[in-house]
């Protein structure tokens, strides 16, 4: 009997303890359904990850083949390249590009140049021979004319017929000399034009060879100035390095950044970009130095959105200038950026999820004292929203829709005209 009473007592005690725990847990779970309306400092900000870039940099470019008729505008493979972060001086080796696709073209053009030069040289020799023969003929004809003149002079003591024959012979010799001289002048003018044309072809072909040779010499890329090598990124965000292809329309192999002025480059979604303006303050952290923080200001905002890989929404590039110099900062370091859109002091605010709206779009909250309180709302951030009218600080509101919400008493109807007027002004601004 005593044993049964003892067991019964133990069960009762355990049950009471369990009930107490259950009550406390229930109270605890009930308490977290409420939150107090707070008053104080309120901030609207946009958080975004980014990376460091230099405000100014010198591009290290490969050969420019776009628009050059001697080259086909196609991607060029990078055979070798110095590691990123290498310090270089002016003229130091940076990268070697694959020129194998263009070497045969150079050889063909060089062969054509030799052919044109041979044609020109042969024409010069042929011309020299022809003109020499014509000059000899003129020289010989001069002697013929002289002999005819002597014969005519001696014929004055001869019969008239003999004198007439001597005159005819002299006249014929002189006409032949004149014809030879004209033929020589015409031939010389003709071969001069032919030589000019051939020389022009040689010069044109030489220019082609020089152009190809000059471009191919640029396939060994060298530093235009001293600095640190930073790899260029392609349109997909991938670094251009050994083994990748160089875009002929954007032949920048790498950059030499001026690290005295650094920027943090971020991408803001199209939903939030209308909140961002130049000059806004930004709080910046560097993943590599989590103990440090920096201040900056928004310096530029892209006018046109773009779609990043693996993303369905459009984003806009935003550049933030870091206010202070730090030699530890390097391009491509990952950054955390907090763009401060607005700050408010001494305002009342509640969690976003505690605010509801009916079919009439009038906002309200459920208070713990069982009121369906209409409120005038202000601006919001990702967690909280400002309550301009209708709610006092410290008032407890439901985080979710409570049970039997139809039993809550509606309060704050006098605020509806102010809410509607505010909606009208906002609609006017949107127009």
C-alpha positions in Angstrom: 0.0 0.0 0.0 2.8 2.4 1.0 4.7 1.4 -2.1 1.6 2.3 -4.3 1.2 5.6 -2.6 4.9 6.4 -3.1 4.7 5.5 -6.8 1.5 7.6 -7.2 3.2 10.6 -5.5 6.2 10.4 -7.8 3.9 10.3 -10.8 2.1 13.4 -9.6 5.3 15.3 -8.9 6.7 14.4 -12.4 3.5 15.4 -14.0 3.5 18.7 -12.2 7.1 19.4 -13.2 6.3 18.5 -16.8 3.3 20.7 -16.7 5.4 23.6 -15.4 8.0 23.1 -18.2 5.2 22.9 -20.8 3.6 26.1 -19.4 7.0 27.9 -19.5 7.7 26.6 -23.0 4.2 27.6 -24.1 4.7 31.1 -22.6 8.1 31.3 -24.3 6.7 30.2 -27.7 3.9 32.7 -27.2 6.2 35.5 -26.3 8.2 35.2 -29.6 5.0 35.9 -31.5 5.2 39.5 -30.4 7.7 42.3 -30.9 7.8 45.8 -29.5 7.7 48.8 -31.8 11.2 50.4 -31.4 12.2 54.0 -31.6 15.7 55.2 -32.5 18.2 55.2 -35.3 17.0 53.6 -38.6 19.1 53.0 -41.7 18.3 52.0 -45.2 21.3 50.4 -46.9 22.1 48.0 -49.7 24.6 45.2 -49.2 26.6 43.8 -52.1 29.8 41.9 -52.6 32.4 43.3 -55.0 36.1 43.5 -55.9 38.8 46.0 -55.9 39.9 47.7 -59.1 42.3 50.6 -59.7 40.8 53.9 -60.6 43.5 54.4 -63.2 45.5 51.8 -65.1 47.7 51.3 -68.2 46.5 48.7 -70.6 49.0 46.2 -71.9 47.8 45.5 -75.4 48.5 42.8 -77.9 48.6 43.4 -81.7 45.7 45.3 -83.3 44.7 43.2 -86.3 41.1 44.3 -86.7 40.7 46.3 -89.9 44.1 45.1 -91.2 43.4 43.4 -94.5 46.6 41.3 -94.1 45.1 39.6 -91.1 42.0 37.7 -90.4 40.2 39.0 -87.3 40.1 35.8 -85.2 41.0 35.0 -81.6 44.7 34.6 -80.9 45.9 32.0 -78.4 48.2 33.1 -75.5 51.1 30.7 -75.4 52.9 32.1 -72.4 52.3 34.8 -69.8 54.0 36.0 -66.6 52.1 35.2 -63.4 49.6 37.7 -62.1 51.2 40.1 -59.5 54.6 40.1 -61.2 56.4 43.4 -60.9 57.7 44.5 -64.3 59.7 47.4 -65.7 59.3 49.2 -69.0 60.0 46.8 -71.9 59.9 43.6 -69.8 58.3 40.5 -71.3 54.6 40.0 -70.4 53.2 37.5 -72.8 53.8 35.5 -76.0 51.0 35.0 -78.5 50.7 32.1 -81.0 51.8 33.4 -84.4 51.8 30.1 -86.2 48.6 30.9 -88.1 50.3 34.0 -89.6 53.9 32.8 -90.3 52.9 31.1 -93.5 51.2 34.3 -94.7 54.4 36.2 -94.0 56.5 33.7 -96.0 54.1 33.9 -99.0 54.2 37.7 -98.9 58.0 37.6 -98.7 58.1 35.2 -101.7 55.9 37.6 -103.6 58.2 40.5 -102.7 61.2 38.6 -104.1 59.3 38.0 -107.3 58.3 41.6 -107.7 61.9 42.7 -106.9 63.2 40.2 -109.5 60.8 41.5 -112.1 61.9 45.1 -111.4 65.6 44.2 -111.6 65.1 42.3 -114.8 63.3 45.2 -116.3 66.1 47.6 -115.3 68.6 45.4 -117.1 66.4 44.9 -120.2 65.9 48.7 -120.3 69.6 49.4 -120.1 70.3 47.1 -123.0 67.5 48.5 -125.2 68.3 52.1 -124.5 72.0 51.4 -125.1 71.2 50.0 -128.5 69.1 52.9 -129.4 71.8 55.3 -128.3 74.3 53.4 -130.5 72.0 53.7 -133.4 71.6 57.5 -132.9 75.4 57.8 -132.5 76.0 55.9 -135.8 73.3 57.9 -137.6 75.1 61.1 -136.6 78.1 59.8 -138.5 75.9 58.9 -141.5 74.5 62.5 -141.5 78.0 63.9 -141.3 79.2 61.8 -144.2 76.2 62.9 -146.2 76.9 66.5 -145.5 80.6 66.0 -146.7 79.3 64.2 -149.9 76.9 67.1 -150.5 79.7 69.7 -150.1 81.9 67.8 -152.5 79.2 67.5 -155.1 79.1 71.2 -156.0 81.6 70.5 -158.7 79.5 67.6 -160.0 76.6 67.6 -162.4 73.2 68.8 -161.0 71.9 65.3 -160.9 74.7 64.2 -158.7 74.2 67.2 -156.4 70.5 66.4 -156.2 71.2 62.9 -155.2 73.6 64.0 -152.5 70.9 66.4 -151.1 68.4 63.6 -151.0 70.8 61.3 -149.3 71.6 63.9 -146.6 67.9 64.7 -146.1 67.2 61.0 -145.7 70.0 60.6 -143.2 68.8 63.5 -141.2 65.2 62.2 -141.1 66.5 58.8 -139.9 68.5 60.5 -137.2 65.4 62.4 -136.1 63.3 59.3 -136.1 66.0 57.5 -134.0 66.0 60.3 -131.5 62.2 60.3 -131.2 62.1 56.5 -130.9 64.7 56.7 -128.1 62.8 59.4 -126.2 59.5 57.4 -126.6 61.2 54.2 -125.5 62.8 55.9 -122.5 59.5 57.4 -121.4 57.8 54.0 -121.9 60.3 52.0 -119.8 60.3 54.8 -117.2 56.6 54.3 -116.7 57.0 50.5 -116.7 59.8 50.8 -114.1 57.7 53.1 -112.0 54.8 50.6 -112.0 57.1 47.8 -111.1 58.8 49.8 -108.4 55.4 50.7 -107.0 54.5 47.0 -106.8 57.8 46.3 -105.1 57.1 49.1 -102.6 53.5 47.9 -102.0 54.7 44.4 -101.4 57.4 45.7 -99.1 54.8 47.5 -97.1 52.7 44.4 -96.8 55.8 42.4 -95.6 56.7 45.3 -93.2 53.2 45.5 -91.9 52.9 41.7 -91.2 56.4 41.7 -89.7 55.5 44.6 -87.4 52.3 43.1 -86.3 54.0 39.7 -85.6 56.7 41.5 -83.6 53.8 42.7 -81.4 52.9 39.0 -80.7 55.7 39.3 -78.1 53.9 41.6 -75.6 56.0 43.8 -73.5 55.2 46.2 -70.6 54.6 49.8 -71.7 55.5 51.0 -68.2 56.6 49.8 -64.8 54.1 48.3 -62.4 52.3 45.1 -61.2 50.7 42.8 -63.7 47.0 42.3 -63.2 45.2 39.9 -65.5 42.4 41.3 -67.7 38.9 39.7 -67.5 36.8 38.7 -70.5 33.1 39.4 -70.9 32.3 36.3 -68.9 34.4 37.4 -66.0 37.1 34.9 -66.6 40.8 35.9 -66.4 42.8 36.1 -69.6 45.9 34.0 -69.1 48.2 31.5 -70.8 46.1 29.0 -72.7 43.2 31.3 -73.3 42.3 33.3 -76.4 42.8 37.0 -76.9 39.8 38.9 -78.3 41.0 40.7 -81.4 38.4 43.5 -80.9 39.7 44.1 -77.4 43.3 43.0 -77.4 44.1 44.0 -73.8 46.3 41.2 -72.3 46.7 42.7 -68.8 46.8 46.0 -67.0 49.2 48.0 -64.9 47.1 49.6 -62.2 47.8 52.8 -60.3 47.1 51.5 -56.8 47.2 55.0 -55.2 43.5 55.3 -55.8 41.3 52.2 -55.5 37.7 51.5 -56.3 35.3 48.8 -55.2 33.3 47.5 -58.1 29.9 46.0 -57.2 26.7 45.1 -59.1 23.4 46.3 -57.8 20.1 44.7 -58.8 17.7 46.6 -61.0 15.2 46.5 -58.1 17.6 48.6 -55.8 19.5 50.7 -58.3 17.0 53.5 -58.3 17.9 54.0 -54.6 21.6 54.6 -55.4 23.0 58.0 -56.3 26.5 59.3 -56.7 28.0 60.7 -53.5 26.3 58.2 -51.2 28.6 56.9 -48.4 29.7 53.3 -48.4 31.1 51.1 -45.7 33.7 48.7 -47.2 35.3 45.6 -45.8 38.0 43.4 -47.3 37.7 39.7 -47.0 41.5 39.4 -46.8 41.6 41.8 -43.8 38.3 41.3 -41.8 39.6 43.4 -39.0 39.8 46.5 -41.2 37.1 48.7 -42.6 37.2 51.6 -45.0 34.9 54.4 -46.0 34.1 55.4 -49.5 31.6 57.2 -51.7 29.7 56.1 -54.8 31.6 57.7 -57.7 29.7 56.3 -60.8 26.6 54.3 -61.7 26.2 52.5 -65.1 23.4 53.8 -67.3 22.8 50.5 -68.9 22.1 47.2 -67.0 23.8 43.9 -67.9 23.1 40.3 -67.2 25.8 38.4 -65.4 26.4 34.7 -66.0 24.1 32.4 -64.0 21.7 35.2 -63.3 18.2 35.9 -64.6 17.9 39.5 -63.5 19.7 42.6 -64.8 22.3 44.4 -62.6 24.1 47.7 -62.8 27.8 48.3 -62.2 28.5 50.7 -59.4 31.9 52.0 -58.6 32.8 53.2 -55.1 36.0 55.3 -54.5 37.8 54.4 -51.3 38.6 57.5 -49.4 41.9 56.4 -47.8 45.1 54.9 -49.2 46.3 51.6 -47.9 49.3 49.8 -49.5 47.8 46.4 -48.6 44.9 46.9 -51.0 45.4 45.0 -54.3 43.2 44.7 -57.4 40.7 41.8 -57.5 40.5 41.5 -53.7 36.9 40.6 -52.6 35.0 43.4 -50.8 31.9 43.7 -48.8 30.0 46.9 -49.5 27.2 48.6 -47.5 25.8 51.5 -49.5 24.1 53.9 -47.0 21.0 55.1 -48.8 19.4 57.0 -45.9 19.7 57.5 -42.1 16.8 58.4 -39.8 17.0 59.5 -36.2 14.3 59.0 -33.5 11.8 57.2 -35.7 9.4 54.3 -34.8 9.8 51.1 -36.7 8.5 47.5 -36.7 9.5 44.3 -38.6 8.2 44.1 -42.1 6.3 40.9 -41.5 4.2 42.5 -38.8 2.6 44.9 -41.3 -0.5 43.7 -43.2 -2.9 45.3 -45.7 -6.5 44.5 -46.7 -8.2 44.7 -50.1 -8.3 48.5 -49.7 -4.5 48.6 -49.4 -4.7 50.3 -46.0 -1.8 49.1 -43.9 -2.3 47.9 -40.3 -0.8 45.9 -37.5 -2.2 43.6 -34.9 -1.4 44.8 -31.3 -1.2 42.6 -28.3 -4.1 44.5 -26.7 -6.3 43.1 -29.5 -6.4 46.1 -31.8 -6.3 46.1 -35.6 -4.3 49.3 -35.7 -4.2 51.3 -38.9 -0.7 52.9 -39.5 0.9 55.4 -41.8 4.1 53.9 -43.1 7.4 55.5 -44.2 10.4 54.0 -45.8 11.8 50.5 -45.2 14.9 48.4 -45.4 15.2 44.6 -45.8 14.0 43.9 -42.2 12.1 46.9 -40.8 9.7 49.6 -41.9 9.1 53.1 -40.4 5.7 53.8 -38.8 5.1 57.6 -39.1 1.7 57.6 -37.3 -0.6 55.2 -35.5 1.8 53.4 -33.2 3.7 54.4 -30.1 7.2 53.0 -29.3 7.0 50.0 -27.0 3.6 48.8 -28.3 3.7 45.1 -28.8 2.6 43.9 -32.2 2.0 40.4 -33.6 4.6 39.2 -36.0 2.1 37.0 -37.8 -1.7 37.1 -38.2 -3.1 36.0 -34.9 -6.0 33.5 -34.3 -9.5 35.0 -34.8 -8.2 38.3 -36.3 -11.9 39.3 -36.9 -12.3 39.7 -33.2 -9.7 42.5 -33.0 -11.1 46.0 -32.7 -10.3 48.3 -35.7 -8.5 51.5 -34.6 -7.0 54.5 -36.4 -9.6 55.1 -39.1 -8.8 58.8 -38.9 -5.5 58.1 -40.5 -7.0 56.7 -43.7 -7.3 60.2 -45.4 -3.5 60.8 -44.7 -2.7 57.3 -46.2 -4.7 58.0 -49.3 -3.2 61.4 -49.8 0.3 59.9 -49.4 -0.5 57.2 -52.0 -1.8 60.0 -54.4 1.4 62.0 -54.1 3.5 58.9 -54.7 1.5 58.0 -57.8 2.1 61.6 -59.1 5.8 61.2 -58.5 5.9 57.9 -60.5 4.3 59.7 -63.4 
